Amino acid sequence: MQVKAPDRTAAAHRARSARPARPARHPRPSAPRWWRSRKVQGLGYAAPTAVFVAVFFVLPLLLVGQMSLHDWPLLVGDRGGNAPENYTDVTDSTLFWPAVRFTLLYTVIVTVVLLGLALLLALLVQESRPGAGFFRTVYFLPSALGLASASLLFWGLYSPTTGPLSDVLEKLGIAGGPVSFLGSPTSALLSTVFLIVWKFAGFYMLILLVGLQRIPHEVYEAARMDGASRGQIFRGITLPLLRPSLALSLLLCVTGSLLAFDQFFILTKGGPDNSTVTVVQLIYREAFQRMDLGTAAALSIIVLAALLLLNVAQFRGLRRADES
């Protein structure tokens, strides 16, 4: 006797018919016609950033400009207009030109030493070899520490009474007594430069390392096949192709050095004998020690204008180098 196979099609149809009916999907409401415009969408996406910049940069800048044209005491007092006395008072200060010269000297030393060491470290860890990742991490770790914390750490290390560096130098016979790392203008400058190089070398190494890894290996191989030496490869290939990363590093390093404040405020307080007073420290003194926000605002405007001119000059110089 032959058994008839069940009709699977009919069973599937009955199962589907037994399921509850799905609710009908309503079409999504279309966006308004004005929102479909790319310009309107771009303005909508950029609006939060524009509001942030306006509230935290443009409005404070306008307030500083207004303060620079008025007598503006920190606590109480009349706020009358006195333009341009605030600007002339800044240049007449006995500390202004020494602070400018010291800031420029510090910027040149830090930029040369820091970028040179960062490039050397980037070249050392460029290749993927055993231990390269470990050394990249070790070099970068100091940059994760805050500048104020690092300055306090080195202030303790430099202390001739409680710091370990002075004792180590005495035991090694290098120094005959307690070493005052911050006791003279030259030693205070070099000690601060050492702190900044220790902290930021890994950061700039990372920027330059990204630029090095973007250079195609085929270019190096072709140069080696043509018999180029390492020096020729570095001058003819590495430096030209690394120019964008070097430009970014140079811009950040120069700007940060010209605005130096934390390290000198914590380590030297501007001493000895006001020999390590930077321009930003001068702004702080005018605002919070002499209680004169008007003169401090005028000095801030001068520093901002100088930074803008310097950055424009850097960009033009780099553009001409790229075009040549």
C-alpha positions in Angstrom: 0.0 0.0 0.0 1.5 3.4 -1.1 1.3 6.3 1.4 0.6 9.6 -0.1 3.1 12.3 0.8 1.7 15.3 2.6 1.1 18.4 0.6 3.8 20.8 1.9 2.6 23.7 -0.2 -0.8 23.5 1.4 0.6 23.2 4.9 2.8 26.3 4.4 -0.1 28.2 3.1 -2.2 27.3 6.1 0.6 28.3 8.5 1.0 31.7 6.8 -2.7 32.3 7.0 -2.7 31.5 10.7 -0.1 34.2 11.5 -1.4 37.6 12.6 -1.4 40.1 9.9 1.5 42.6 10.1 0.5 46.3 10.5 0.8 48.3 7.4 4.0 50.4 7.2 3.5 54.1 7.0 5.9 56.0 4.9 8.4 58.1 6.8 7.6 61.8 6.7 9.8 63.4 4.2 12.1 66.2 5.4 11.0 69.8 4.6 12.2 71.1 1.2 14.3 73.8 2.8 16.3 71.2 4.8 17.1 69.2 1.7 19.5 71.9 0.5 23.2 71.1 1.0 23.9 74.6 2.1 21.3 74.6 4.8 22.4 71.2 6.0 26.0 72.4 6.2 25.0 75.4 8.1 23.0 73.2 10.5 25.9 70.9 11.2 28.3 73.8 11.6 26.0 75.8 13.9 27.1 74.2 17.2 30.7 74.7 16.5 30.1 78.3 15.4 28.2 79.0 18.6 31.0 77.5 20.7 33.6 79.6 18.9 31.5 82.8 19.2 30.9 82.3 22.9 34.3 81.1 24.0 36.6 83.0 21.5 35.0 85.9 19.7 33.2 87.4 22.6 36.1 87.2 25.0 38.4 88.6 22.3 36.0 91.6 21.9 36.0 92.1 25.6 39.8 92.0 25.8 39.9 94.6 23.0 37.5 96.8 24.9 39.5 96.4 28.1 42.7 97.3 26.3 41.3 100.8 25.6 40.1 101.6 29.1 41.3 101.8 32.7 40.1 98.5 33.9 41.1 97.7 37.5 40.8 94.1 38.6 38.6 94.7 41.6 37.1 98.2 42.0 37.6 101.5 40.4 36.6 103.7 37.5 36.6 102.3 34.0 37.2 105.3 31.8 38.7 105.3 28.3 42.4 106.0 28.0 43.4 104.9 24.5 46.2 104.4 23.7 47.9 104.8 27.1 47.7 101.1 27.9 49.7 100.2 24.8 52.3 102.9 25.5 52.5 101.8 29.1 53.3 98.3 28.0 56.3 99.3 25.9 57.6 101.7 28.5 57.7 98.9 31.1 61.3 98.0 32.2 60.4 94.3 31.9 58.8 94.4 28.5 61.8 94.2 26.2 63.8 91.8 28.4 60.8 89.5 28.5 60.5 89.7 24.7 64.2 88.9 24.3 64.1 86.0 26.7 60.9 84.6 25.2 62.5 84.6 21.7 65.7 83.1 23.0 63.8 80.3 24.8 61.7 79.7 21.6 64.7 79.3 19.4 66.5 76.9 21.8 63.4 74.8 22.4 62.4 74.6 18.8 65.9 73.5 17.5 66.6 71.0 20.3 63.1 69.6 20.6 62.4 69.0 16.9 65.9 67.7 16.3 65.5 65.1 19.1 62.0 64.2 18.0 63.1 63.6 14.4 65.9 61.4 15.7 63.6 59.4 17.9 61.1 59.0 15.0 63.9 57.7 12.7 65.0 55.2 15.4 61.5 53.7 15.8 60.4 54.0 12.2 60.9 50.4 11.2 58.8 47.6 12.6 61.4 45.6 14.4 61.3 43.8 17.8 60.9 46.3 20.6 60.0 49.3 18.4 56.4 49.4 19.8 57.8 49.4 23.4 60.2 52.3 22.8 57.4 54.3 21.0 55.3 53.9 24.1 58.2 54.8 26.4 59.0 57.9 24.4 55.4 59.1 24.2 54.5 58.5 27.9 55.9 61.8 29.3 53.6 63.8 27.0 50.6 62.2 28.8 51.6 64.0 31.9 50.2 67.5 32.5 52.7 70.4 32.1 52.0 71.7 35.6 52.5 68.2 37.1 55.7 67.7 35.2 57.0 71.1 36.3 56.3 70.3 39.9 58.0 66.9 39.5 61.2 68.6 38.1 61.0 71.3 40.8 61.4 68.5 43.3 64.2 66.9 41.3 66.1 70.2 41.0 65.8 71.1 44.6 69.4 71.3 46.1 68.2 70.3 49.5 65.6 67.6 48.9 66.1 66.6 45.3 68.0 63.5 44.3 69.9 65.0 41.3 72.2 67.1 43.5 73.1 64.1 45.7 73.8 61.9 42.7 76.1 64.5 41.2 77.9 64.8 44.5 78.4 61.1 44.9 79.7 60.8 41.3 82.3 63.5 42.0 80.9 65.8 39.4 79.8 68.4 41.9 81.6 69.4 45.0 78.5 70.5 46.9 74.7 71.1 46.5 73.9 72.0 42.9 71.5 74.9 42.3 69.9 74.1 39.0 67.7 77.2 39.1 70.1 79.5 40.8 71.5 81.4 37.8 69.8 82.7 34.6 71.7 80.2 32.3 71.1 77.2 34.5 67.5 78.1 35.0 66.9 78.4 31.3 68.7 75.2 30.4 66.9 73.3 33.2 63.5 74.4 31.9 64.5 73.5 28.4 65.4 70.0 29.6 62.0 69.7 31.2 60.2 70.7 28.0 62.3 68.4 25.8 61.7 65.5 28.1 58.0 66.1 28.1 57.2 66.9 24.5 59.8 65.0 22.5 57.5 61.9 22.3 54.6 64.0 21.2 56.4 65.5 18.3 58.1 62.1 17.6 54.6 60.7 17.0 53.7 63.5 14.5 56.9 63.0 12.6 56.5 59.2 12.8 53.1 59.4 11.0 54.8 61.5 8.3 57.6 59.0 7.9 55.3 56.0 7.6 53.4 57.8 4.8 56.5 57.8 2.6 56.3 54.8 0.2 59.0 52.2 0.7 59.3 51.9 -3.1 60.9 55.3 -3.2 63.6 54.2 -0.8 64.2 51.0 -2.6 64.6 52.8 -6.0 67.1 55.2 -4.4 69.1 52.3 -2.9 69.2 50.5 -6.3 70.5 53.7 -7.8 73.4 53.7 -5.3 72.2 56.6 -3.1 73.8 56.7 0.4 71.9 57.2 3.6 72.7 60.8 3.8 71.5 61.4 0.2 68.3 59.5 0.9 67.7 61.5 4.0 68.3 64.9 2.3 66.7 64.1 -1.0 63.7 61.9 0.0 63.0 61.9 3.7 63.1 65.6 4.4 61.2 66.8 1.3 58.4 64.3 1.8 58.3 64.9 5.5 57.8 68.7 5.0 54.0 68.7 6.0 54.7 67.0 9.3 57.7 69.2 10.0 55.6 72.3 9.2 52.9 71.2 11.7 55.5 70.4 14.3 57.3 73.8 13.8 54.0 75.7 14.0 52.9 74.0 17.3 56.4 74.2 18.8 56.9 77.9 18.1 53.4 78.9 19.2 53.7 76.9 22.4 57.1 78.3 23.2 56.1 81.9 22.7 53.1 81.3 25.1 55.3 79.6 27.8 54.0 80.2 31.3 53.5 77.1 33.5 57.0 75.8 33.5 58.6 79.2 34.4 55.9 80.1 36.9 56.4 76.9 38.8 60.1 76.4 38.5 61.6 79.9 38.6 58.8 82.4 39.4 60.6 84.6 36.8 63.9 84.6 38.8 66.6 84.9 39.5 66.4 88.7 39.2 63.5 88.6 36.7 65.9 86.9 34.2 63.3 84.2 33.2 60.2 86.4 32.8 58.2 85.5 29.7 55.7 87.6 27.9 52.8 85.6 29.3 54.2 86.0 32.8 54.3 89.7 32.2 50.6 89.6 31.4 49.9 87.7 34.6 51.9 90.2 36.6 50.0 93.2 35.2 46.6 91.5 35.7 46.9 89.8 39.1 49.7 91.5 40.9 49.4 95.1 39.7 45.6 94.7 39.4 45.6 96.4 36.0 43.5 94.4 33.5 43.6 97.2 30.9 47.4 97.0 30.5 47.3 93.2 30.6 44.7 93.2 27.9 46.8 95.5 25.7 49.8 93.2 26.1 47.5 90.3 25.2 46.4 92.0 22.0 50.1 92.7 21.1 51.0 89.0 21.6 48.0 87.9 19.6 49.0 90.2 16.7 52.6 89.0 16.8 51.5 85.3 16.7 49.2 86.0 13.8 52.0 87.7 11.8 54.4 84.9 12.6 52.1 82.1 11.6 51.2 83.9 8.3 55.0 84.3 7.6 55.5 80.6 8.3 52.7 79.5 6.0 54.0 81.8 3.2 57.5 80.5 3.6 56.3 76.8 3.5 54.1 77.5 0.5 57.0 79.1 -1.4 59.2 76.1 -0.5 56.5 73.7 -1.9 56.2 75.7 -5.1 59.9 75.8 -5.7 
